[in-house]
């Protein structure tokens, strides 16, 4: 739970309901600069009444927005896309300031968010229904896709710009209204996004933001006027969101945790595999649900691969996100940093080999602006070898800059390891063998597969989602499946009979 603190008269990150900012609250939580550890603002934590007001406003806005022509909805999305492009630097720096990731990484996040807006702007073609003429004498059938009503999004700290834009564009393009509950760790980006939507012409009340913690989450899951909930976060919370939301009659898509494996076969290009492992394992300090956290070294490539990774890890530059020389920034909180460090210690105690100990090493140097970062939430990258499936560092989602190496003898052993893991978000293989790659594509039990691609995040016109414990619900979160999730189908059967031929017939309707 977020610790509550008294809020000062300034520096409050509040809600936006019906186009109006709301800064008042009974509880507040701190917002930190992870690079310095300093509190930079306070976030209002919504009460049940706050959530109820936001949902009521969204519900009141729904009829007008649902009846708005598709061409107008698309016009607003195109304008929003252009505003995002023109403000992309501002968004990236705001993400970096509150999350800690380096600015170049945040810029990539904005680019991927733009893809989802582009996809939603093509919604008219994708919302077309079907029509069948003369299914019986004088009878036609057609179907239409209609919006659900009020949708809610509960988004994580690690992608404060991208994940909300996985959800919002398609939801509103389909005619729904929306209530966003972003992470209280880095809440300011949500206010910038809703301001740009308003500038693009979106009517007040169509998209609302309530900041908060579990109080807000649980009220959204229970609220009778919320028709559907999208969630991205850890598996325990995803399970809670799915079970609670569905119990209250809602559609729910809840994306959970991951333990993504990178299988490296003996024939793989060694340098490419090592570069990929480091990039995908330590980018954004490992705080990605698609991060590679396990390298599976097959056969004799193990020693050479570990050495190649080690040399790269030891050369990584760790520092503040706004320093252009930094390659990896801090973690989101001091508590999370300490949890990740504890997993490194547990790996050592349980018998793994610590090749690079991220808890050691020199202090992080000041950033380009000379700000003191001694109180920042930094943890250098760790590389752990000879990890076994029973080790804690393998069983749990670490969500930090810790890369584990598991050694196996054969490709079959590697595939079995991937498939027996309870998570199934993504999996990748590095090889020059087309037959092995195709077999991995077919048999690996994960929702997203990479072949010589370490982070196989789909482009915006495909759908993102995992298998097994990485997804609760049956819909992935953006792309074509998001349209299915955001609409319900109505089938209309019509006849325009000649009154002279009308008769009473109590039999079951037959098509003839």
N, C-alpha and C positions, 0 to 999 in steps of 0.2 A: 504494500500500500504506500501511496505517496504520503510523506510526512507533511502535516499541515503547519503553516506558519502564518503569522499576521501579515497582511499585505500592506505595503506602503501606499501612499496616495498616488504615486506614479509607478510606471513599470509593470502594469497589470496586463497580461494577455487574457482577454475575455472571450465571450461568445459573440456570435452574430446570428440574430434571430429576426427574420422578416426584413433583412437589410439593415438592421440597426445594431450597433455595438452594445454589448451588455458587459459591464465591468464589475458589477456588484456580485458578491458571493458571501456565503457564510464560512467557507473554507478556501484556503489557497495553498498551492504547492510551489516549491522553488524550481526555477529554470536555471540550469548551470551552463557556463561555458566549459565544456569538458577539457579544453586545453589548459585552462588556468584553475579550474575548480571553483571559480567565483560564481556567486548567484547574480545573474544578469536581469532577471525579471521574476515576477510571480504569476502563476497561472490560476485562474478561477476554477474551482472544482465544482461542477454542477451538482445541484440537489435534484431530488425527484421532481420537484415543482419546476425547476429550470428545464429539465428534459421534457416534461409535459407541455410546457409553453412552446418549445421548439417544434414538437410533433404536431401540436394544434395548429401552429402557423403553417407548417408544411401541408397538413391535411386541408386547410382552407385554401391554399394555393393550388392544390391538385386539380380541381375541375377546370380552372382557367388554363393551366399549363397543358393538361391532357388534350384540350380542345384547340390548342395552338397548332397551326398548320406545320407540317413537317418541314416545309421550305423555310419557315421562320426559325424553327429550332436549329436547323442546319446553319442558317445564316449566323445565329448567335455562336454556334460552336466554331465556325470559321473565324469569326472575330476574336473569340477567346484564344484560338490557336495562334493568331498573329500577336495578341497581347503577351502570351506566354513566351513567344520567340523574342519579343522586344524586351522582356523583363527576365530573360533566362539567367543573365549574370547576377541580378539582384536575388533571384530565387536560389541560385547555387551558393552564393555567399551566406544567405540566411540559413540554408541547410547546414553548411559547414560550421557556422557559428554555434548552433544549438545541438547538432549531432556530433560534430567533431571530425567527420570524414574530410579528406582533402578536397579542395575546391574542384579540381579536375574530375574527381569521382562524382561529386555532386552535379557537375555539368552533364556527365553521362546519364545520371538519374533523370534530369530534366529532358534530355533528348528522348529517352525511352517513354517518358510521360507524354511527350508530343505525339508519339506514334499512336497512342490510345485515343487521343483527341481526333487525330486524322481518321482513324477507323470509325469513330462514332459519327463523324461528319458525313460518312457514306451510308448512313442508316436508312434512307428512303428505299434503296434497292433491297436491303436486307429485311425490311419490315413488310415486304409484299406477301400477301396471303395467297391461297390457291382458289381456283374456281373450276367446278365441273358442271357442265350444262347437260340437261336432260338425263339425269341419273335414273329417273323414272318419267313416265309420260307427264310432261308439263312441270317437272320438278327440277330445280337447280340447287346446288350446294356450293357454298363458299365459306372460307375461313378467314378470320382476321386476328391479328395480334394486338392485344390491348394492354395498356400499362396496369401495374398492380396497385399503385397508390403511393404511400409513403415508404421509401426504402431508407435503410440506415447503413452506414459504414463505420466499422471500428478498425482503426489502422495502427500499425506499429511505429516504433521510433526510428527504425533503421532506414526507411524510405519515406520521409514525411511529405515529399512532393509527388513521387511516382505512384505510390500505392493508392492514395485518394483518387488520383487520376486514372487508375485502373477501373475504378468503380463509378465515379460521378458522371463522366461523359456519356457512357452508354445508358446509364439509368435515366438521365434526363432527356437524352435523345429519344428514348422510347416513350416519353411522356410522363415519367414518374417525378415526384419531388423527393428531396433527399435531406437527411440529417447526418452530418459527419461528426464522429467522436474521434479526434486524432489522439495520438499519444501525448500525455501530459509532459513528457520529457522534452519534446521539441515542438511546441504548439504553434509557433508564430507563422510558419509557412501556410497553415490552413487559412489564416486571416488574409494573407496576401492572395491566395487562390480565389477566395470568395469575393474579394474586392475586384479582381480582374474579371470574374464572371459577371459581376454587376456592370462593370464598364463595357463589357461585350453586349449588354442589353438583356441579360437574364432578369426576369421579373423578381421583385422581392418575395422571399418566402420559398422559392423553388429549391434553393440550396441553403441550408442553415448549418451552423457550427456550434456544438456544445463541447466545451473543454471538460475534462474530468477524469475520474478514476473508476473503480468498480461500481460505485453508486450509479453513475451514468450508464455504464455498460448494462448492468442488470435491469435498470428501468427500461432501456431500449428493448431488451430481450423479452420483457414481460408486457410492454405497452400494447394494448389491443388495437391501436391504430397504425402500428408499424407492420407492414405486410411482409417485408423481407429484410434480412440482415446479411451483410458481407463482412467477413473478418479475416485478418491475417495476423498471426502471432505464434505463440508456442503451442505445442500439442495439448498440454493439460488445459490451457485456457480455451483452445479451439474445441475441445471435447465439451467443456462447460457451455460454451456459446451454442454449439450445435444442439446439445441435449435440452438446454433451457429454452432456446428459441423454438425448436420444433415442438416441444411440449406445450408451448403457447400458440401453436398453430401457424408458425411462420415458415416461409422458405428460408433456408440457411445454407450458405456456403462458407465453410470455416477452414482456412488453410493453416496447417499446423507446422510443426518443426521438421527438421531434416537431418540426415546424416549422409551427405552426398559423397559417393565413392568415385575416385579416378583410377581406373584400372590401366596399368601400363604393362604391355606385353614386351617380351624380349626383343622383338623386331622394331619397336617404336623408335622414332627419332629422339635420342636422349635429350638434347638441348631443348627441343620443342616441348617435350613432356615436363622437364624441370621448370622451364619458364612458365608453363601453364599451371603447374602445381603451386608455384609461389604466387602467381598473379591471382589465381582463383582461391587460394587458401588464406591470403593475408590482405587482399583488397578490402577496404572499409573496415580494417581491423578484424576481419572474419565475421562481422555482424551482418551477414547476408543469409537468407534462407537457401540461397543457391550456392553458397560458398562450398568449395571442396574442403572437407575436413578429414577425409581419409584417402591416402594414396595406397593402392593395392599393387605392390611390386610383385610381378610374376616371374618366377625362375631366377636366372642368373643376373638379371638386370638390377637387382636390389641394391647391392653395394655401390655400384656406379651411380644409380639414381639418387640415393641418399646423399652421396658426396656432392653431386651436382646441385641438389636443392640446398644443401648446407652452405655452399659458397655463395649462393644467391641470397639466402636469408641473412647471412652475416653482413651483407652489403646494403641492406635496406635502410633507408633514411626515415626515422620516426620523428615526427614533430607536429607542430600546430597545423591545422588544416589550411589556414590562410597563408602559410609559407610555401611558395612555389617549389622549394627544394624538397619538401616533405613528400614521401610516398605513402605513408600510413600515419593516421592520426590517433587520437586517444579513444578509449572506450566511452560508453555513454554515461556511466556513473562510477563512483568509487566502489560501490557495493558490487557491481557487475565485474569490475576489474579484479576484485579480490576473489570472487567466485571462480573466474577463469584461472587465476593463479593457483587456486586450490586444486583445480583439475590437473595442472602440471605436476603439482606435488603428489597427488594420488597416483599418477602414472609412474612416477619414480618409485614410490613405495610398493606398487603392485608388480614391479619387475620389468617395466619397460626401460629403454635406454634413452636418456636425455641428450640428444645430439646438440641442440641449441637451447639454452635455458633463457627464456625471455624475461625472467625475473631478475636476471643479473645484467651487468653491463653499465656503461656510463649513463648519467642522467641526460634527459632530453634537453637539447640546446634551446635557447630562446628562439622565438620565431623571427621573421624578417623585421618585425616592428620592435623587437627587443623586449617584448612582454615576458614577465616572469612566469614560467610554466612549471615551476617546481611543485605546485599543488594540483597539477593536472592529472587526469585519470589515464595515464599512459601505462602500457604493458608491451614490452618488446615481443617480437615473434618468437615462438617456441617450435622446435621440431623434435618429435618423439618417435623413436624407431622401436621395432620389435613389439609393437602393440598387439595384444590378443583380444579377441571378441569379448572376453569376460572382463576386461579392464574397464574401469569407470569412464575413462577418457574416450573409450570407444562406444560404450552403451548410451551415454548421455549426449545431448546436443550442447556443445561447449559454447558456441556462438561467440568466439573470440579468436585471437591470432595464435591458434594452436593447430598444427598439422600433424596428424598421426600417420605412421607408415605401418601397414600390415603386410607381412611377407607370406606368399603362398607359392606352392610348387607349380600349379597348372592353371590354365584358363578356366577349366571346370571348377576348380577351387575358388577362383575369383568370382565367377558368376554365382556360385552357391553363397558366397559371403554377402554379395549384394542382395540376393533374393531372400536371405534369412533375416536381414536387418528389418526391424519393425517400421522404419521410415521408407518412403518411396518417392521423394520429391524429384531428385534428378540423379543421373548416373552418367559417367563418361568413360570412354575407352580411347587409349592412344595406341595405334597399331598401323602397320602398312598392309596388313592381311585383310583383304576385302571379305573373305569368308568368315573370319572371326568377328569382324565388325558387324556384318549382317546378322550373325547369330546373336550377338550381344543386343543389337537393335530389337530383335524379335523376342528374345527370352528374358532380358533384364526387366525386373518388375519395378519400374519407376515411371512416373508420368512424363518426364522429359529426358531425352537421351541425347548425349553429345558424342559424336565420332570425330576425334581429334579437335574437339571443341570442349573446353573445360566447364563453361557455364552456359548450358543450352537454354537460356531464357528465350522463349519464342518472340518473334516479332508481333506487332500489335494486331495483325489480322489472323493469328492463330490464338489458341487459348492456353493460359498458364494454369497448371495445377498438378499436384502429385497423386500418388497412390498410397494405399495402406494408411499408416498413422499420420501421413502428411496432409490428408484431406478428409474432412467430414462433410458429407453432402455429395450430390451427384453432378454438380456443375462446377466447371473451372471458372476462373475469375474474370478474364477479359476475352476479347475476340468473339467469335460466333456463339460460344456457349453463354456469354454474358447477355446476349439478346434473348436467348431462351429463358435465362434466369429472371430477366427484367420484364417479361411479358407473360401473359397467359392467352391461350388460344380459344377463340369462340367460333363454333361451327354453326352456320346458318343454313337451314333447309327451307326453301321457299317455293310456293306454287301460287299462281295467279289464275284460278279456275274460272271457267264459264259457269255462272250461277245455275244455268239450266242443267248442268251435268252433276251437280252436287248431290250426294247420297249419304245416308247413315251407314257406317261400316264399323262394327265393333272388333273386327279381327286385327291381329298384329300387322302393322304396316309392311307391305311388300313392295319391292322395287320392280315395277313392270310397266 
